[in-house]
Structure formats: C-alpha cells, structure tokens
Amino acid sequence: MRSSFSRPTSMTLRNVVNEVNADRHTRLVFIALCCYLASQSYMIPLFILGPSWATWPTASDIVVGLVIVAGLVERRHLLSIMGARQRTLWGLFALIWLWVFSWLIHIGMTDYPSSAISVGGYYIYRMIQFTLIFVFMSAVPLNQGRLVALRRVTLATLVFVCIFVLLTFFSIVGPNQLGGHLPTDPYVSGPWGAYVLAQGGVGWGTIGYNHGYVALQILMLTALHLHLSAVTRANYSILFIALPVAAAFLTGSRAGLAAVLVFLLFAFRRRPLPLLIFGLAAVAMLLAQSAFSLPNDDGLLYTVTQRQGDLLLLANADNLNGRHQIWLDHISFLNENPMRWLTGAGLGATMDGTDPVGTNAHMLFLQVILDTGIIGLILFLAVFWMILQTLWEYEVRPRPLFWVTVVLLITAVTQETFYPVAAFGHFLGLFLVSMSLALNDSTVPWRPEKQEIGLRALEGVK
C-alpha cells in the first residue's frame, strides 16, 4: 500500500498543465455541481409528476439532469477517474449489478408482487442517479478557487438548512407554507401529506417529513464544510459548531443529535476548547430552561428536550419507538425460509411486498439482508470498508469525512442511512459527492506538509 505522503508517479508536469487547461473548459459541469450542493437546502418536491409521491421531482433531481448534460457536453475535458475514485466507482457498480440481478431474479417469482417490483426499481434508479453524480464530480478538475467556491456554497446551504429548522420549529414559517403546492390527501402525497398539514412546531425545515433525514443532512453538510475548510486553510468559526448542534437538537431526532455530537468530538479531538465552551453554554441553557419553562408540559422546548434527554437511557427499549419489535418481525420472516438469509427476499420486498411486516427494517444492515441476503451484506460491508480505508489514506487531517462515515455507520443501527429509500431523499447523493471531493487529486495530501494544512487551519477556530 502506498504511503499517504508519497507522490503518485502519474502526476507529471504534463498532467498538471492539462488539468489547468481543463479548468477553463469544465465550467458548466462545475456550476451544475455547485447547484447540486445548493439544491440540498430545499428537498421539497417542486411539482407533481410521476407515478408516485416518491418520484415527484425535487430541485436536486433537476440539477442531476443538468450535471449529466453538462458532463456530456464537456466530456473531452473531464479528468480520467483513476486510483481511489476508480476503486470506489467499481464498488458502486458492483452494488448496482447485484441489485439488478436480485431484482430481475425475483420478478419471475409468484410471491413477488408488483408493488415490490416498483420499489426495487426505484432503489436501482436512485442508485444509478447517485453514481452518475459521483462520476461527474470525480472527473471535474478542482483548483484552489473552485474549492473555495464549493466551501462557500456548502456553508450557505448549511446555514440555510439550520435557520429554516429553527423557523419551522418555532412556527415562524410553517411547513404548510413551504409545501403548500402539494396535495394534503395522504393517499396521493403519502408522508408528504403530514408535512403539508403541519403549521409549525416541528424541526423539519425545508428538507422533509423525516426528522432523521433532516438531522443527517445537517451532519453531512457540517462535515463537508469542515473538510473544505481544512483543504482551503480557512478558519472554522465556533458559530458553525453551535448552529448545527442547535438545529439537530430541534429536529427531535435522537440518533441525529447523537451523531452530530459524536462527530464533533472526533473532528475536534485535538482542539477541545471550542467544544468545551459550547458544551458549558448548552448545559447552562438547559438548566435555565428547566428552571423557568420546562414545568409547562405543553411547551415545544419541553417536549423536544424530554425526547432528546432519552439519549441517556440507552437500555430502555421504549426509546426505540417500536424498532425492536420491527426487527424481531423481520427476523421471523427471514426464518420462515432460511434461503432468504442467503439471497434475500428481493429488492423492495419489505415495502408491501412478500414481507408481511410491510415496512423498512429501520436498521441498514438488516435491510440489506432482507433485500439481497448475506451475500449482499458482505459486498456492502466490503465497499464501505474500502471507502473507510481510502478516506483514512487520502483525506486531509483531521479527516472529517472519514469520521462522519464512521458515525453514520453507527447510526445505521436504527435507520437506513446509506440506502436509497424515499424518506432519505438525496442524502446518499450528497455523501457520494463529498467522497469524490475528498478523493480528488486537488485535495489529496501527497506531501507531509500538506497533511498538516487542515490541522493548522482548524487550530484557528474562533
């Protein structure tokens, strides 16, 4: 294995000159890519089009089309996908081929209904969409100016998302206003119906009806901004620690809040003072809230504080919101036919398909087994093991995207974090874009002094 500090032999002077020239001819792809990051701030469907609410197009869906068109127009000037990016791409291709094979095999089975066929097809469509985003992002030449632009877009997106979480929680802006163009009939709009009917008091912001997705979107944007700040040597303000934590708290997602807190502990383990200051301030605020407002059981802050306080009661099964029973029911379904453990029941079988539970497993690893069996789980874990190894070797310290991947895999015990389910929108696409940035030659720490850039930049936290 090559050392993190060795310089690749392929990086000749001619390659460098070619990359500089390519910057001038890939503006459309880069602009479309910036638009994709910006579109992560508003994940509400723009209009009603498609066979189901799950396929209603969002801004991100439209921008994906623009990225593909721009990439095809400027394809001659895009970089070759090699090294770490190529290995990751092959891993994604392997997952797609396994899903397609599993889906096609189960279509011919009598106990695999049309609803499961639709859900399985949706998963494949989303995975191909996200892989295409990874391909074009990996092939875009990046210089320091472009990295700074990406950092600013990511920061603006993060702040926008956090502010609207606060606005919808305190009913300054209601989800019914943000999504008023969508139908309220749950038979038509599915879970978006609940979003449209909500007038406030929920920390959903402009992301969606699933508070877990909202919290993870905040976490992923925070990690990406931290990564780009390290690469561009930008100081990281303590405000951008406090704001994501406050927003994640108000989403009401316990797994999301825990993920944000654990990630920040890892990312700032060498600079604990900012976290200590913010932690003391948060404790003081909670104590003040307890003294003055929390006795009012009807208060929103009382409700969300009580819910988030359950994080300390990990041994209480009631805090799993029925997940333990869902897990047991799905395991019983697998045990009915031991062959399902090996090959799975087929993509989408858990959603009104052959699995009578009729819902997702609410655990990523169990979901993978239900759909593609232990064979699929082995491949899935192998791909993520490769991603973690690659990030550890390539990413600039303090390796925020490495640590956020570790944390997200931990949260996957209670949700389908890295699965293209409708409730998680374009989260997997945002994750793969972040991975492509971490593995881009412009951000890879080939020299020891470059490895220390990120650490020196983050030491300027203020």
N, C-alpha and C positions, 0 to 999 in steps of 0.2 A: 504493500500500500504506500502510495506517495505521501510524503510528509506534507503537512498543511502549509509549510513555509517554502516548499520547493517551487521553482518557476517552471511552468509547462514548456516543453521544447517547441510546441506548436506556435507559441506566441512570438513569432519573428517580427522583424521591423516591417516586412511587407504586410503581415496580418494587421498590425497596428494602423498602418496607413489606410488599408482597405476599410477598417472599422470607422475611422474618422470620416472617410468619404461617404460611407453608408449612412452616417447620421443625417446627411443632407437629403437623402432620398427615402427616408423612412418616417417622415414627419406625420403622414396620415395615420400610420399604424400607431405611432406613439401618442398622438392626440386621441385616437379612439381608445387606446389603453387607459389614458388618464380619465376619459369619460366613463370607462367601466368602473374604475375606482370610485369616481364621484357618484355613479349611479347606486353604489352600495348604501347611500344615505337615504334612499327612498325606494322601498321594496314593495310598495302597494301596487297592485295591478293598475295599469293605466286605462285599459278598456276591456270590454268583454268580447273575447274572441277565442274560439277553440271549443273542443268537446266537453271540457270540464273546467271548474274553477282553478284547478291545479295548473292548467296550461294558459290561463289568462296572462298575456304578456306584460312584463314589467319593463322599466327603463333598462335594466341590465340585459334582458333578452334582446331588446332592440339594438343595444350597443354591441352585443356579441356579433350580430349580423354585420354591423359596421366594421368591426375588427376583422372579420373574415374577408369582407370585400376589400378593405384597405390592404390587408395582407396579400391578397391575390394580385392586386394592382402593383404593389411594391415588392413582390416576391423575389425579384432578382437581386435586391439589395439587402435582404434579410440574412442574418448570420446562420451558419450551419449549427444544428443542435448536436453538440458533442459532449463527451465527458459525463459529468454528474447529471446534467439536464437530460442527456440521452438515456441514461440508465433509468431515471425517474419516468421518462416517457414510455420506455419499454414496459415498465411495471404497470403503468396505467393501461397500456394496450392489452397486457395480459389479463387484467381485471375485466376489461370490456369484452374480450373474446370469451372468457369464462362465463360471463353473464349472458352473452348472446347464445352460447351453446346451451346453457341451462334453460334459458327461456324457450328456445326452439324445441328442445327435447320434451319439455313439459307441455307445450302447446298441444301435442298429439295425444295427451292423456285425458281420459274421460273425466277425471276428478279435478281438472284444472279449468275453472270457468272463465268466461270472457272478462269478468271484472279483474281477475288476477292477470290475465294477458295484457290488459290496458295498463295496469300499474307497473308490471315488469317492463313493458315497452317504454313507459315514462322514465323509469330508472335508467335504462340504456340511453335514451335520448339526452337526458341531463348529463350523464357521464361523458358522452361524446362532446356535448357542448362545452363542458368544463375542460376537457382535454384539449380542445381546439384553442381555448383561451390560453392554456399553458404553453401550447406550441408557439403561438404567435408572440406571446410575451417573452418566451425564451429566445426567440430569434431577433428581437429588437436590439440594436446597438444602444448602449447607455453610456453617456458621458456624465461628468460632474453636474453640468447644468440640468440635464434631464433627471438625474437623481434628486436634485434639489426641488425640481418641479413636482416630482412624484411625492416627495415628503410634504410639500405644501398642500397638495391635493388630498393626501391621506389625512393630514391634520385637520383640514377644513371639513372633511367628511366625518371624522371622529367627533369634532365639536358639534357639528350639525345634529348628528345622531343623539349625542348625550343631552343636548339642550331640548330636543323635542321629547325625549323620555321624561325630562322634568316637566315640560309644558303639559303633556298628556296626563301625567300623574297628578298634578295639582289642578287639573281641569281648566287650565288657561286656554288650551286648544284641545278639542275632543277628537278622538278617532273618528267619530261620526262626521266631523267636518273634513278630515283628511281623506276619508274614504267614502264620502257622500255620493260619489258617482257609481258605487257598486250596489247591487241589489241586496236587500235585507233578508230575503227569503232564504232560509238555511238549506232548502232543497236545491237551490240554484247556486248560491255562493259558498256553501259548505261552512267551514270555520270562519271565513271572512265575514259571514253574517254577524257573528258575535262582535267582531271588530267594528263593523259599521254601526251597530246599535249602541256601542259604548260611548257615553258622553264625557267620560273622564274618569279619573281615579285609578287609572291603570298605566303602568310604565311601559307601554308598547311603542310609543313614539311613532316614527314613520317606517318601522321595519315590518311589523306584522302582529298576528294574533298569538304567537307562541313566545312567551316570555323567556324561555330558554334560548331561543334563536336571537332575541334582542340582546341578551347578555353576552352571548358568544360573539355576536357581531362587534360589540364594543370591545371585547377582549382581543379579537383578531386585528381590528384597526389600531388598537393601542400597541400591540406587538409589532405590527408593520411600521408604525410611525417611529417606534423606538429603534427598530433596525435601520431605517433610513436616516434617522438622526445620528446613529453611530457611524454609518457609512459616509455621511456628508459632514461629519465633525461638528454638528450643530448641538448646542446646549439644550438640555431637556428640562423644561420648567416643571416645578412641583405641581403647578396647576393641572398639568396633563397626567398627573397621578391621581389627584383628588377628584377631578371631574369624572373619569371613567368609573372609579370606585363608587361615587355617589349615584351615578346613573345605573350601574349594575345592581346596587342595593335597592333602588326604587323599582326595578323590573319585577322584583318579587321572586326571581329565580335563585334558589339556594345553591344549586350546582354552579350557576353562572357567577354568582358573587364569590363563592369559594375558589373558583378557577381564577378569577381576576386577582384575588388576594395572594394565592399561592404563586401565580406567575410573577407578580411584582416582587415577592420575596426572593425568588430565584434571580430575576433580572437585576435587582438592585442589591444583591447579597454583598457586593463589595462597597456599596455606598448606603449603609443602613440609616444614616441620619435623616434623609428626607422621609423615609417610611416611618421612622420613629416619631418625627414631628407630626406627620399626618395621623398616625395611629393615636397619639395622645389627644389630638384635636377631635378625632372621631369619638373616642371614649368620653371626652368632656361633653360633646353634643348629645350623646346618648343618655348620659347622666342628667343633663339639663332637661331633655325630653321626658325622662322618667319622672323628674320632679314636678314638671308643670303640665304636661299634656297627656302622657300615656294612660292615666287612670280613665280617660274617656274612651270607652271601648269602641265608640263609633268612629274614631279618628282614623284617617288613612295611614298616618305615620305609625299609629299604634298597631294596626293590622300588619303592615309590612315589616315593622320591627319585630313583632312577635313571630312572624313567619321566618324571618332571617335568623332570629335567635335560636331556632330549632337546629341550626347547623351544629350547635354544641351537643345535641342529643343524637349522635350518630347511631346509637344502639337501639333507638326507638323505631320499630317497624312502621308505626303510624306516619312517620315523617317521609316515607317513601311514596305516599299518595297511591297506595294500592299496587305499586310496581311489583312487590314481592309475589303477590297473587298472580299477576300477569306473567311473571317469569315461570312460576310453577305450572300454570296452564299451558304455556308454550312448550315447556319441557315434557309435560304429559302428552302433548300432541306429537312430539318427536318420538317418544317412547312407544306410541301406538304402532309405529313402523320403524324399526331400528335402522332400516336403509336410509331413512331421512337424515339421520345423523351424519351419514357419509356424503350424500349427494344433495341434501336439502329437499324442500317441497316445491321449489321453483320460485323465480323472482315474482314478488307481489302476492305470494300465497297467503301472507299474513293479513292482507287487506281485503276482507270479504271474499277470500278465496278458499282454498282447501283447508286452511287452518280455521277451525270454528271460533277461535278467540276473536277474530275479526279486527285486530288492531296490531300496530307495530309492537315489537318486543320491549321497547323502552330500555334496551341495552344493545349497544352496537354489535358486540361480539356474538350474542345470541341471535340477533337479527341476521347476521352473515350466515350463521349455521342454518337458520330456518330457510334462507333463500338458496344457498349454494353448498351447504353442508360443511363438514370439517375440511374438505378439500379446498373450498373457497376461503375458509378462515385461515388456513395455512398460507395460501397465496396472499391474502390480505395482510396478514402479520408480516410476511416476508417483505412486501412492498414498503410497509411503514418502518420496518427495521432498517431497510436500505435508506429511506428518507432521513431517519434519525442519524445514521452513520454519516451520511453525506453532509447534512447540516452541521454536525459536530466538526467535520473536517474543513468545510468551506466557509462557513458563516463568520463574519466579523464578530469578535467579542463585544459584549457579553452574551452573544448568541441568543437573542430574544426569540427568534423564530424556532430555534431548537427547543427552548424551554416551553414555549406556548404549545408546541406539538406534543410534548410530554404531558403537559397539563390537560390538553384536550383529550388525549387518550385515556387519562384518568376519569374525566367527566363522562367518557363514553360508557361507563358502567351503568349510568342511569338514563342515557339518551342516545339517539343515533347520530352522533356528532359528525362522523365522516361518511354519511350515507346520503344519497341524493333524494331524500324524502321531501315532499312538497312543503312541509312545515318549516324546513330549514332553507328554503329559497336558494339563493346563490352563495351560501356560506362556503361550500366546497370549492366553488369557483374562486372566491376571494382567497381561500387558503392556497390553492394552486398558483395563483398569481403571486402571492407572497413568496412561495417556494422558488418560483422562477427568478424573482428578484434576488433572492439570497444566493442562487447558484449562477447568476450572471457573471461573466468574466470581469465586468467593471466593478463588482463588489467583492470578489473573491480575494482573500488576504494571502497573496503569493509571497509576500515578504514579511519577516518578523515585525518590522516597524509598522507595517500596515495592520497587522493583527492588533496592535496596541491603540490604533486610532479610535476605535469605538470606546475603549475603556477611558481614554483621555477625554473624549467628548462627553461621556456620561458623568465624569467627575465634575463637570461644570454644572450639574443640576442645581437649580436655584429656585 
